[in-house]
Amino acid sequence: MSALLRSLLLLSVRVDTLTFVVGVTLIAIGCHESSQTNGPPPTKLPPTRQAAVFTVQPQSWPLILRSQGILVADEVASVGNKVAGSVAKVFVELGDVVSSGEVLVELDTAEFQLQVDQAASQLAQARSAIGLMPEQSVASVQPENSPPVRQEQALWDEAKASLIRAQELQSEGVISPAEFDQIVANEHVAEARYAGAMNAAREKIALIGVREVELAQAIERLRYAKVVAPFTGVVQQRHVAPGDYVPVGAPITTLVGTDPLRFRGTVSEHHAQELAVGQEVRLQIEGVNESCVVHVTRVSPTLDQASRSLMFEAELPNSDGQLRTGLFAEAELVVNPNAVALVVPAAAVVEFAGAEKVWKVIDGLASEQEVLTGPRRLDGVEILNGLSAGDIILADGTQGGVARIEPIRSSNELDVPDKFDIPVRNLHEQPDGSGEPVSETKPEPTLSGRTAG
């Protein structure tokens, strides 16, 4: 039994010794490998990529403002009548196109015609009173040539001749003083009657003028019985029907002039000084596929104190009548066609976590560069901050990465579209969507060409 215990004890010692030797060996191997791993790592070079690059340069970038507004009529009139009367005929309905001078409504003309006939008869009576023939003009009549005046002229001439004879007879003592005084008095009476006839003739000539005016007024009232369109337009509303009695000035129809129409918009106070008559405007009208180019025709002299905006108008032709008043439209105004800015391809700008970046190439190595962008126009975007003229960037930001770049195509120009073929962002739109301008602060660009998108 004791021999067996000694054998087991000896075997246990040998196992412990073997375990110790194996452990020391493994530790030595691990230390050797660790000493080899902690050595200086081998140098890794960045990968090389082939990509198109773009050289940033100032380019033409017209300053454009956007405004929202509506189309308003060139003229809107509530057409009324100048004489009172009963409506006999109505010639127009809603939506009818009428020309200037076209009859809209006709009143009963019977009473007006009677007034014309009466005035004509009174005029004929006045002309006959001084012996004026129908073919004679009143301007050719002289008061002294009228029959009553000629009659009194003859009597006065006779009285003057009698006075001359009486003076001769008085010197011879043939007639008495009483008879002579009677002859003198008769001459004075004849002279006065002649003067009275002259005044009466002048009065009758003046009366002819009065009768002519009365006839003209009667004819005018007869003409006013037909209510005509004051301008070419479209009937918006008819207010009367046959049989209605309308007083003077009552509305007959509402007429709207639709050629030309006026676009009425506003710009913010910040850009008010840049707005001027004659500037080109591109209008995009709601419901109309094609835009049209017009010009600013009127600018308000004052700013609206509530919205701090400046109103302007631009006329647009509407000869075919396809456009209607009240349509919503967006206007793009080129206030500075010669402005320049730093512009890069839109594809070069990538966005990550709310920041916009480009891949800038320095000494052949691409690295991220954060930028501040302005308005976008088709394939281009304005750079307000982060790049300078002469910088080289990747033309396509999606190909970016830390790598050495081998350019396969280099460019420094964009195909900037025409000033009216570019969408621009609205600078001033109220949060409620009303389109009224509000002030907006933009970072200043790096070039002199200001930007309003």
C-alpha positions as CSV (number, residue, x, y, z in Angstrom):
1,M,0.0,0.0,0.0
2,S,2.8,2.4,0.9
3,A,4.6,1.5,-2.4
4,L,1.4,2.4,-4.3
5,L,1.1,5.8,-2.7
6,R,4.8,6.5,-3.4
7,S,4.2,5.7,-7.1
8,L,1.1,8.0,-7.3
9,L,3.0,10.8,-5.6
10,L,5.9,10.5,-8.0
11,L,3.5,10.5,-11.0
12,S,1.9,13.7,-9.7
13,V,5.2,15.5,-9.4
14,R,6.1,14.5,-13.0
15,V,2.8,15.8,-14.3
16,D,3.2,19.1,-12.5
17,T,6.7,19.5,-13.9
18,L,5.6,18.8,-17.4
19,T,2.7,21.3,-17.1
20,F,5.2,24.0,-15.9
21,V,7.5,23.4,-18.8
22,V,4.7,23.6,-21.4
23,G,3.4,26.8,-19.8
24,V,6.8,28.5,-19.9
25,T,7.3,27.4,-23.5
26,L,3.9,28.9,-24.5
27,I,4.7,32.2,-22.7
28,A,8.0,32.5,-24.4
29,I,6.4,31.9,-27.8
30,G,3.7,34.6,-27.1
31,C,6.3,37.1,-26.0
32,H,8.2,36.5,-29.2
33,E,5.2,37.0,-31.4
34,S,4.2,40.1,-29.4
35,S,7.6,41.6,-29.8
36,Q,7.3,41.1,-33.6
37,T,3.7,42.7,-33.7
38,N,4.6,45.9,-31.8
39,G,7.2,46.9,-34.3
40,P,6.7,49.8,-36.7
41,P,3.8,49.1,-39.2
42,P,4.5,49.1,-42.9
43,T,3.6,52.5,-44.7
44,K,0.2,52.4,-46.7
45,L,-0.3,54.8,-49.6
46,P,-3.8,56.2,-50.4
47,P,-5.5,54.6,-53.3
48,T,-5.4,56.2,-56.7
49,R,-8.6,57.1,-58.6
50,Q,-9.4,58.5,-61.9
51,A,-12.1,61.2,-61.8
52,A,-13.2,64.4,-63.6
53,V,-12.2,67.6,-61.9
54,F,-13.5,71.2,-62.1
55,T,-11.5,74.4,-61.6
56,V,-13.5,77.0,-59.7
57,Q,-13.7,80.3,-61.6
58,P,-16.0,83.4,-61.5
59,Q,-18.8,82.9,-64.0
60,S,-21.7,84.9,-65.3
61,W,-24.5,84.5,-62.8
62,P,-27.3,87.1,-63.3
63,L,-29.0,88.5,-60.2
64,I,-32.6,87.3,-60.2
65,L,-35.5,88.1,-57.9
66,R,-38.7,86.1,-57.7
67,S,-42.1,87.6,-56.9
68,Q,-45.5,86.2,-56.6
69,G,-48.7,88.0,-57.7
70,I,-51.8,87.9,-59.8
71,L,-53.0,89.1,-63.1
72,V,-55.3,92.1,-62.9
73,A,-57.4,93.8,-65.6
74,D,-56.0,96.8,-67.5
75,E,-59.4,98.5,-66.9
76,V,-62.5,97.6,-64.9
77,A,-65.6,99.9,-65.2
78,S,-69.1,99.8,-63.9
79,V,-70.8,101.3,-67.0
80,G,-73.7,103.5,-66.1
81,N,-76.3,105.6,-68.0
82,K,-76.2,109.4,-68.4
83,V,-80.0,109.7,-68.7
84,A,-82.8,108.2,-66.7
85,G,-85.3,105.9,-68.5
86,S,-86.8,102.5,-69.0
87,V,-84.6,99.7,-70.3
88,A,-85.9,98.6,-73.8
89,K,-83.2,96.2,-75.0
90,V,-80.1,94.4,-73.5
91,F,-77.6,93.3,-76.1
92,V,-74.9,91.6,-74.0
93,E,-74.5,88.7,-71.6
94,L,-71.9,87.4,-69.2
95,G,-68.6,86.7,-71.0
96,D,-69.5,88.6,-74.2
97,V,-66.5,90.4,-75.9
98,V,-67.5,93.9,-76.9
99,S,-65.7,96.6,-78.8
100,S,-65.3,100.2,-77.9
101,G,-68.5,102.1,-78.9
102,E,-70.6,98.9,-79.1
103,V,-74.2,99.3,-77.8
104,L,-74.7,97.4,-74.5
105,V,-78.2,98.5,-73.5
106,E,-80.8,100.7,-75.1
107,L,-83.4,102.8,-73.2
108,D,-86.9,103.7,-74.5
109,T,-86.3,106.5,-76.9
110,A,-89.9,107.8,-77.5
111,E,-89.7,110.6,-74.9
112,F,-86.2,111.6,-76.0
113,Q,-87.3,111.8,-79.6
114,L,-90.2,114.1,-78.7
115,Q,-87.7,116.4,-76.9
116,V,-85.7,116.6,-80.1
117,D,-88.7,117.4,-82.2
118,Q,-89.7,120.2,-79.7
119,A,-86.3,121.7,-79.6
120,A,-86.1,121.7,-83.5
121,S,-89.4,123.5,-83.7
122,Q,-88.4,126.2,-81.3
123,L,-85.2,126.7,-83.2
124,A,-87.1,127.1,-86.5
125,Q,-89.4,129.6,-84.8
126,A,-86.4,131.7,-83.5
127,R,-84.8,131.8,-87.0
128,S,-88.1,132.9,-88.6
129,A,-88.4,135.8,-86.1
130,I,-85.5,137.5,-87.8
131,G,-86.2,136.3,-91.3
132,L,-83.4,133.8,-91.4
133,M,-83.8,131.3,-94.3
134,P,-83.3,127.6,-93.6
135,E,-80.1,127.5,-95.7
136,Q,-78.7,130.6,-94.1
137,S,-76.2,130.5,-91.2
138,V,-76.9,132.6,-88.2
139,A,-73.3,133.9,-88.4
140,S,-74.2,135.7,-91.7
141,V,-77.0,137.7,-90.1
142,Q,-76.4,141.3,-89.2
143,P,-78.8,143.0,-86.8
144,E,-79.2,146.1,-88.9
145,N,-80.3,143.9,-91.9
146,S,-83.2,142.3,-90.1
147,P,-86.7,143.4,-91.3
148,P,-87.8,145.0,-88.0
149,V,-84.6,147.0,-87.8
150,R,-84.8,148.1,-91.4
151,Q,-88.4,149.3,-90.8
152,E,-87.3,151.4,-87.8
153,Q,-84.3,152.6,-89.8
154,A,-86.7,153.9,-92.5
155,L,-88.9,155.7,-89.9
156,W,-85.9,157.3,-88.3
157,D,-84.6,158.4,-91.6
158,E,-88.0,160.0,-92.3
159,A,-88.0,161.7,-89.0
160,K,-84.5,163.1,-89.5
161,A,-85.5,164.5,-93.0
162,S,-88.6,166.1,-91.4
163,L,-86.4,167.7,-88.8
164,I,-84.1,169.2,-91.5
165,R,-87.1,170.7,-93.3
166,A,-88.6,172.0,-90.1
167,Q,-85.3,173.7,-89.3
168,E,-85.4,175.5,-92.7
169,L,-89.0,176.5,-92.2
170,Q,-88.4,177.7,-88.7
171,S,-85.6,180.0,-90.0
172,E,-88.2,181.5,-92.4
173,G,-90.8,181.8,-89.6
174,V,-93.2,179.5,-91.4
175,I,-93.9,177.1,-88.5
176,S,-94.5,177.8,-84.9
177,P,-92.1,176.7,-82.1
178,A,-94.6,174.1,-80.9
179,E,-94.8,172.4,-84.3
180,F,-91.0,172.5,-84.4
181,D,-90.7,170.9,-81.0
182,Q,-93.1,168.1,-82.1
183,I,-91.0,167.3,-85.1
184,V,-87.8,167.2,-82.9
185,A,-89.6,164.8,-80.5
186,N,-90.7,162.6,-83.4
187,E,-87.1,162.3,-84.5
188,H,-85.9,161.3,-81.0
189,V,-88.7,158.7,-80.8
190,A,-87.7,157.2,-84.2
191,E,-84.1,157.0,-83.0
192,A,-85.1,155.3,-79.8
193,R,-87.3,152.8,-81.7
194,Y,-84.4,152.1,-84.0
195,A,-82.2,151.3,-81.1
196,G,-84.9,149.1,-79.5
197,A,-85.2,147.2,-82.8
198,M,-81.5,146.7,-82.9
199,N,-81.5,145.3,-79.3
200,A,-84.5,143.1,-80.2
201,A,-82.7,141.8,-83.3
202,R,-79.6,141.0,-81.2
203,E,-81.7,139.2,-78.6
204,K,-83.4,137.1,-81.3
205,I,-80.0,136.2,-82.8
206,A,-78.9,135.2,-79.3
207,L,-82.1,133.2,-78.8
208,I,-81.3,131.3,-81.9
209,G,-78.0,130.2,-80.2
210,V,-80.0,129.1,-77.2
211,R,-82.4,127.1,-79.3
212,E,-79.5,125.5,-81.1
213,V,-77.9,124.4,-77.8
214,E,-81.3,123.1,-76.6
215,L,-81.6,121.0,-79.8
216,A,-78.1,119.7,-79.4
217,Q,-78.8,118.7,-75.8
218,A,-82.0,116.9,-76.8
219,I,-80.1,115.1,-79.5
220,E,-77.4,114.2,-77.0
221,R,-80.0,112.8,-74.6
222,L,-81.4,110.7,-77.4
223,R,-77.9,109.4,-78.1
224,Y,-77.3,108.7,-74.4
225,A,-80.4,106.4,-74.5
226,K,-78.0,103.9,-76.0
227,V,-75.4,102.9,-73.4
228,V,-72.1,102.0,-75.2
229,A,-68.9,100.3,-74.1
230,P,-66.2,102.8,-73.2
231,F,-63.4,100.4,-74.2
232,T,-62.9,97.0,-75.7
233,G,-63.3,94.3,-73.1
234,V,-65.4,91.4,-71.7
235,V,-68.7,91.7,-69.9
236,Q,-68.2,90.5,-66.3
237,Q,-71.8,91.1,-65.1
238,R,-75.1,92.4,-66.4
239,H,-77.1,94.4,-63.9
240,V,-80.4,95.2,-65.7
241,A,-83.1,93.6,-67.7
242,P,-85.7,94.9,-70.1
243,G,-88.4,96.9,-68.3
244,D,-86.1,98.1,-65.5
245,Y,-86.3,101.8,-64.8
246,V,-82.8,103.1,-64.2
247,P,-81.9,106.5,-62.7
248,V,-78.9,108.5,-63.9
249,G,-75.6,106.8,-63.0
250,A,-77.1,103.4,-62.2
251,P,-74.8,100.5,-63.1
252,I,-75.7,98.8,-66.3
253,T,-72.9,96.3,-66.8
254,T,-69.4,95.6,-65.4
255,L,-66.8,95.7,-68.2
256,V,-63.3,94.3,-67.8
257,G,-60.4,95.2,-70.2
258,T,-58.3,92.1,-70.7
259,D,-55.9,93.2,-73.4
260,P,-53.4,93.9,-72.1
261,L,-53.4,92.4,-68.7
262,R,-51.2,93.5,-65.8
263,F,-49.1,91.3,-63.6
264,R,-48.9,93.0,-60.2
265,G,-46.2,91.7,-57.8
266,T,-44.0,92.9,-55.0
267,V,-40.3,92.8,-54.1
268,S,-38.9,93.1,-50.6
269,E,-37.5,96.3,-49.2
270,H,-34.0,94.9,-49.4
271,H,-34.2,94.8,-53.2
272,A,-36.4,97.8,-53.8
273,Q,-33.6,100.0,-55.1
274,E,-32.7,97.4,-57.7
275,L,-36.1,97.5,-59.4
276,A,-36.6,99.7,-62.4
277,V,-38.9,100.3,-65.3
278,G,-37.9,98.3,-68.4
279,Q,-36.3,95.3,-66.6
280,E,-37.2,92.0,-68.2
281,V,-39.6,89.7,-66.3
282,R,-40.3,86.0,-66.9
283,L,-43.8,85.1,-65.9
284,Q,-44.9,81.6,-65.1
285,I,-48.7,81.7,-65.0
286,E,-50.7,79.0,-63.1
287,G,-52.3,76.6,-65.5
288,V,-50.2,77.8,-68.5
289,N,-47.4,75.5,-69.6
290,E,-45.3,78.0,-71.3
291,S,-43.7,81.0,-69.6
292,C,-43.7,84.5,-71.2
293,V,-41.2,87.3,-71.1
294,V,-42.5,90.9,-70.5
295,H,-41.0,94.1,-69.0
296,V,-41.6,96.1,-65.9
297,T,-43.9,99.0,-66.9
298,R,-44.7,100.7,-63.6
299,V,-43.1,100.9,-60.2
300,S,-44.9,102.3,-57.1
301,P,-43.3,105.4,-55.7
302,T,-43.7,104.2,-52.1
303,L,-43.3,101.0,-50.1
304,D,-46.2,99.4,-48.4
305,Q,-45.7,100.2,-44.7
306,A,-47.3,97.0,-43.5
307,S,-45.3,94.5,-45.5
308,R,-42.3,96.7,-46.3
309,S,-42.5,95.7,-49.9
310,L,-42.5,97.6,-53.2
311,M,-45.3,97.0,-55.8
312,F,-44.6,96.9,-59.5
313,E,-46.6,96.1,-62.7
314,A,-45.7,94.4,-65.9
315,E,-48.1,94.4,-68.9
316,L,-48.5,91.3,-71.0
317,P,-50.5,91.0,-74.2
318,N,-53.7,89.0,-74.3
319,S,-55.1,89.5,-77.7
320,D,-56.5,85.9,-77.9
321,G,-58.2,86.3,-74.5
322,Q,-56.8,83.0,-73.2
323,L,-55.6,84.6,-69.9
324,R,-58.0,85.7,-67.3
325,T,-57.8,88.1,-64.5
326,G,-57.1,86.8,-61.0
327,L,-54.7,84.0,-62.2
328,F,-51.7,83.4,-59.9
329,A,-48.3,83.9,-61.4
330,E,-44.7,83.8,-60.4
331,A,-42.3,86.4,-61.8
332,E,-38.5,86.2,-62.2
333,L,-36.9,89.6,-62.6
334,V,-33.3,90.0,-63.8
335,V,-32.2,93.1,-62.0
336,N,-28.5,92.7,-62.8
337,P,-27.7,90.6,-65.9
338,N,-24.0,91.2,-65.6
339,A,-23.4,89.8,-62.1
340,V,-20.8,87.1,-61.6
341,A,-20.3,84.5,-58.9
342,L,-18.3,81.3,-58.1
343,V,-20.4,78.5,-59.6
344,V,-19.7,74.8,-59.5
345,P,-21.5,71.8,-60.9
346,A,-24.5,70.8,-58.8
347,A,-23.2,67.2,-58.8
348,A,-20.0,68.3,-57.1
349,V,-21.9,69.2,-53.9
350,V,-22.9,66.4,-51.6
351,E,-24.8,66.7,-48.4
352,F,-24.2,64.7,-45.2
353,A,-25.7,65.3,-41.8
354,G,-27.1,68.6,-42.8
355,A,-23.7,69.9,-44.1
356,E,-22.9,70.5,-47.8
357,K,-19.4,69.5,-48.9
358,V,-17.2,69.2,-51.9
359,W,-14.1,67.1,-52.5
360,K,-11.2,69.5,-52.9
361,V,-8.1,68.4,-54.6
362,I,-4.9,69.7,-53.1
363,D,-1.5,68.5,-54.5
364,G,-3.3,65.7,-56.2
365,L,-5.0,64.4,-53.0
366,A,-8.8,64.7,-52.5
367,S,-10.2,65.8,-49.1
368,E,-13.5,67.0,-47.8
369,Q,-14.3,70.8,-47.8
370,E,-17.4,72.2,-46.3
371,V,-19.1,75.0,-48.3
372,L,-22.0,77.4,-48.0
373,T,-24.2,77.4,-51.2
374,G,-26.5,79.9,-52.8
375,P,-29.2,79.4,-55.4
376,R,-29.2,76.4,-57.7
377,R,-29.9,76.8,-61.4
378,L,-30.2,73.6,-63.4
379,D,-26.7,72.1,-63.4
380,G,-25.0,74.8,-61.4
381,V,-24.9,76.0,-57.8
382,E,-23.4,79.2,-56.4
383,I,-20.7,78.9,-53.7
384,L,-21.0,81.7,-51.2
385,N,-18.2,80.5,-48.8
386,G,-15.7,77.7,-48.6
387,L,-14.0,77.9,-52.0
388,S,-11.9,80.5,-53.8
389,A,-11.2,81.1,-57.5
390,G,-8.6,78.6,-58.7
391,D,-9.5,75.7,-56.4
392,I,-9.8,72.3,-57.9
393,I,-12.7,70.0,-56.9
394,L,-14.2,66.7,-58.1
395,A,-16.9,67.3,-60.7
396,D,-18.9,64.5,-59.2
397,G,-19.0,64.5,-55.4
398,T,-20.3,60.9,-55.2
399,Q,-16.9,59.7,-56.5
400,G,-15.2,61.4,-53.6
401,G,-13.0,59.8,-51.0
402,V,-9.5,60.2,-49.6
403,A,-7.5,59.2,-52.6
404,R,-4.9,60.4,-55.0
405,I,-6.7,61.8,-58.1
406,E,-5.7,61.3,-61.7
407,P,-7.8,63.7,-63.7
408,I,-9.5,62.2,-66.7
409,R,-11.2,65.4,-67.7
410,S,-10.6,69.0,-66.5
411,S,-13.1,71.9,-66.9
412,N,-13.5,75.4,-65.5
413,E,-16.8,76.5,-67.2
414,L,-20.4,75.5,-66.9
415,D,-23.0,75.7,-69.5
416,V,-24.9,78.4,-67.6
417,P,-28.4,78.7,-69.1
418,D,-30.0,81.8,-70.4
419,K,-31.2,84.2,-67.7
420,F,-34.8,83.1,-68.3
421,D,-34.2,79.4,-68.5
422,I,-33.3,79.0,-64.9
423,P,-35.4,78.2,-61.9
424,V,-34.7,80.4,-58.9
425,R,-35.7,80.1,-55.3
426,N,-38.2,82.5,-53.7
427,L,-36.5,85.1,-51.5
428,H,-39.7,86.4,-49.8
429,E,-42.6,84.2,-49.1
430,Q,-44.8,84.4,-46.1
431,P,-45.1,81.3,-43.9
432,D,-48.8,81.3,-44.7
433,G,-48.1,80.9,-48.4
434,S,-49.5,84.3,-49.3
435,G,-46.5,85.2,-51.4
436,E,-45.9,88.6,-49.8
437,P,-42.3,89.5,-49.4
438,V,-40.5,89.2,-46.1
439,S,-37.0,90.3,-45.2
440,E,-34.4,87.5,-45.4
441,T,-30.7,87.8,-44.5
442,K,-28.3,86.0,-46.7
443,P,-24.5,85.6,-46.2
444,E,-22.6,87.9,-48.4
445,P,-20.9,86.0,-51.3
446,T,-17.2,86.1,-52.0
447,L,-17.6,88.2,-55.2
448,S,-19.2,91.5,-55.9
449,G,-22.1,89.9,-57.7
450,R,-24.9,89.7,-55.1
451,T,-27.1,86.8,-55.1
452,A,-30.9,86.6,-54.6
453,G,-32.4,83.2,-55.3
